[in-house]
Amino acid sequence: EPSLNVLGTFSIQTTPETEKGDDEVLTELKKMQAEVRRIEQDILEPKARVLMDKVVQERLEFEQSGALEKIEEEKRTHAKFREIQADREANYLEQQKQLEQDMDAVCSICGDGEVTPENQILFCDTCDVAVHQMCYGITRVPAGDYHCLACRHLGRDKLGRKNCLSKNKVSVQPLPIACEMCISPQKPGAFMRTNMEPMVDSDGENQEPVDTAKWVHVVCGKWHGLNFVDNSKPDLLEDITELRDSFRQQELRCELCLGERGCLVKCIDEDCNKHFHVTCVRAVGTC
């Protein structure tokens, strides 16, 4: 069994002259060296061997007890915790950002940002459209998620809930509908269905499925004085077919988008005979 020989390996440097002479320093050094070797061999080496055996034995017991698996499991747990913590921090920052936006928000129907306890501004959790409760016929603030009429009708509320639960957010596309009163599909806003009949061909058959919904911006409907089909259930506006046809018969067009379809409003100035879509003139602010 090899000796450790750690301290004893340091040799004393001598010369032939010092070996022949009576050098008290050299003699003293050799005595000290002999003492160091004795201590190393009789005391340090046995203790070091016992300590090393104990370390090896503990390592073997450690590996055989499944402790490595426990450590790996702890590492995975810590990594999962850090991931959850990062998600929470990201959600908090997103909520703070949304809160700052909400403070500056205005209702997409009336254009006002003032709120009261009885008339809050709500945001659709899918399309993010902002509406006053009273403007959109919401009697009470939902306890959970809120989704506008169009997103609920098109099943997009399920996508909104999925995004709330998942860290991999799914991109939400604009609503695939257009207002029947201002026509353009590029104009977002708060929508509501209108009670228009499906188109019928010359044979008396529907050109579209019976359940095909027609939509209008609530702001367009309010400007033209549309009523609810059922006042106790403010989610369906009256038919606009006759109103829309009347503007077509007058051959009027919007002075801003130059569109000849839809329903128009006249400039309030008595000397001005220009007509506009409600959403067009709201976007510009003046004729």
N, C-alpha and C positions, 0 to 999 in steps of 0.2 A: 504494500500500500504506500503510495508516494507521500512524502512529508510535505507539509505546507511551506516551511522554510521562508517565511516572509521577512521577518526581522533579521534572521541570521545570515541572509545572503549579502548583507552590506559588509564588505571586507575592509580591513584596515590597510591602507597603502603604506608599504615599507620599502626601504632601500637596503643594500648590503651593509652600508655603514651603520644604519640604525639597528640592524639585526645583531651586529657584532658588539655595538656599544651598550653601555648601561643607561638606557633611556627610560627615565621614570615615567614620562608621559605615555610612551608606547606600552610600557608594562601595565599602567593603569587602564589604558584603552582595551588591552587584551582581557583584563579581568572583567571589565564592563561588558565586553562582547560575549564572554563565556556566560555571564549572568543572564544576558538577554536571550542567548540560545536556550539556556535552561528554562527560563520563564516561558519561552515560546513552545518548547517541546513538552514541558510538564503541565502547563496551565492553559495557555492560549489555544494550542492546537486541539486538545481534547474538547474544550468548550466550543471551538469553531466547528468541529466535526459533529458534535451533538446538535448545534444550532442548524447546520446545513441539512442533517438528516431530518430534523423536525420540519424544516421548510419544504423539503422534497415530499415528506409524508403528507403534510397539509395540502400541498398542490395535488397529489394523487387523490386524496379524499375529496378535494374540491371538485375535480373533474369528474369523479365517479358519482357524485351526489346530484348531478343535474343542475348545478349552480350556473354553469355557462348558459344553459337554456333560460334560466331565470334572469340572468343579466341581459340576454338578448331581448327577452320579453319586456324588461324594464326600459330598455332603449327604445323599443317600438312604442311603448306607452308614453314615454317622454316626447318622442317625435310626434305622436298623435296629439298630445296636449299642446305642443308648440303650434301645430297646424290649426287646432281649434282656436287657440289664443290669437293667432294671426287673422283668422277669419272674423273673430269678434271685433278686433281692432279695425279691420277694413269695413265691417258693417257699421261700426260706430262712426267712423269718418264719413261714410256714405250718408248716414242718417243726419249728421251735423250739416253736411252739404245740402241735403234735401230740405232741412229745417230752414237754412238761410234762404233757399229759393222760395220756400213756402211763405216766408215773411214778406216777400215782395210779390207774391202771386196775386193775380186778379181773376175774377170769374170770366170764363170764356163767353158767357151769355150776356151779362150786363156790363162787363168791362170795369167793374168796381172791385177794389180789394178790401173794402171794409167788412168786418165780421162782427157778429154779436153771438152771445151764448146760444140763441135760438136759430141763428142763421150762419153756420160755419161754412168755410170753403173746403170742399172735399176733392181729393185727387183720385182719379181712377188708377188702381194699382197695376193696370196693364198698359193703357195708352197715355196715362198721366194728364188727361184733360181735367181742368179745374172748374168747378161749378159751385155756386151758392146752393144751399139746400132749397131755399124758396124758389130760386130760378129754375131748378131741375125737378122740383116736386119730390124732394127727399124729406119725409116727415121726421125721421130721426137718424142720427149718426150710427152706422153699423158698428157692432161690437168688434168685428174682425175686419177682414179686407173689404174694400169697396170697389165695385166695378160698374162702369157706366152701362146704360141700356144696350148700346151697340156691342160692346165687348161681351156682355152676358149672352145676347142673342146669337152671336157668332161663335160662342164657345171659347173665346179668348181669355175668359176669367180663369180657366184651368191652367193656361200657360202662365198667367200672372202668379198663381199660387205655386206653381212648379218653380218659378224663378225665386220666390221667397224662400223656398226650402232647399234650393240647390246653390252650391257655390259656382257652378258652371252656368252662368246666365245665358239664356237663349235670346237672341236678338228679336225684338218685337217689331213687326212690319206695320206700316200705317194701315189704318182701317180700309178695307177693300170696298168702300161704299162712296157714293157721291150724293150731295144734296140735290133734291129734285127742284129746288127753288133757285139755286145759284150754280147748279150744274157741275162746276169744276170738281174733279176728284182730288185735287191737290190741296183743298182747303180743309184743314183740320177743325175740330170743334166738338161741341156737345151735340150728339145726334139723337133724334127720336123718330120712331116709325110714323108714317102717315097712312091713313086708311084708304089707299088708292086701290082700285080694282085692277087685276091683271089684264094685260092687253089681250084682245080677242081677234082672231083672224077672220077672213070672210066666210069660213066654214063653221064659225061659231066655236072653234076650239081654242083653248088657251095657248098663246105663243110661249108663255113662261109657266113654270110650276106655280100652282095656286098659292103656295106659301112663300113666294118670292117677296121679300120685304122692300118697301120703298122708304127712303130716309130723307129727312130734312134737318138742317141745323135748327136748333131750338131758337137761336137768335133770329133766324129768317122767319120762322113761324110766328114769333112774338111781334115782329115788326109788321107783319101782315094780318095780325089779329086772329090767328087760327085758334080754334077751341079744341079741348079734349073731347074725344068720343065719349068718354065716361069720366066725369069730374072726380069720382071717387077712386079712380085708378089712372093717375096722370102719366101714362106711358104710351099713349097712342093719340096722334093728332088727326083732325078731320081731313077728308079728301081734298086735295089741292088741284084736281084735274081742271075744273072750271076756271079757277083763278089763273092757273098757268096758261090755259087756252086763250083767256081774254087778253093777256099781254101779247100773245102770238098774233092774234087777230089785229091788234093795233100796230103791228109791225114795228115795235119798239126794240131798242137794243141798249145794252149797257155801254155808257160812254167811256168806261175805263178798260174793260176787257174786250169790248166790241161784240160780246156774245148776244145772240138774238133769242136765246132760250131761257126759260126760267121765269121768275117773278121779280119785278123791278119796283123801286121806290123813286119818287120824283124829288128833285132838289127842293128844299124848303123855301128857297128864294122865289118869290112870285114871278120875277122877270126871267127866271131860268127854267127852261123846259127840258133839261137833261134828266135822264133816268139811269139808275144804277142797280146792280145787285147789292144787297145789304152788306155782304161780306167784302165786296170790292171797295165800297166807299168807306167801310170801317177800317180797312187796311191802309187807305190813303188819307182819309180824314177830311178831304175837301174835294169839290168838283172843279 
